[in-house]
């Protein structure tokens, strides 16, 4: 099948297929005399594997390791598990960071009057030099992130 057919069958765009081939994630494919790539069912199966791994957020390097392990029938499953658990740790760290960002933005939005006045703690925080921690808690005397409330 040609690259368009392989793209449709695998769910991976033709551009990404070319990229994966260029970085060695998939082997160089056979070509017709006119230079068109020819993909086998095995190639499409590998592309589906890669797509599913990308959908789970694995990096290209991790996917290369996973493809190699998948193709190695003598592999130890502990090697695959180690990659997966390392990725889980990365995902959990990103989740915590995103939750902290959401919490900070909610806090800033609560402290923004959202009216016709120009004072906006959200913009003030974005314009700050970053010396104050973004997760700082407000107190009764001060506004958001320790900045004076009356401006």
MOLINKA-V856735 format. One record per helix or strand. SS is the DSSP state (alpha for helix, beta for strand). FROM is the first residue (numbers start at 1). TO is the last residue. If there is no record, write none. Layout:
((SS | FROM | TO) (SS | FROM | TO))
This chain:
((alpha | 3 | 10) (alpha | 14 | 22) (beta | 30 | 31) (beta | 37 | 38) (alpha | 41 | 55) (alpha | 60 | 71) (alpha | 77 | 110) (alpha | 121 | 127) (beta | 142 | 142) (alpha | 144 | 146) (beta | 148 | 148))
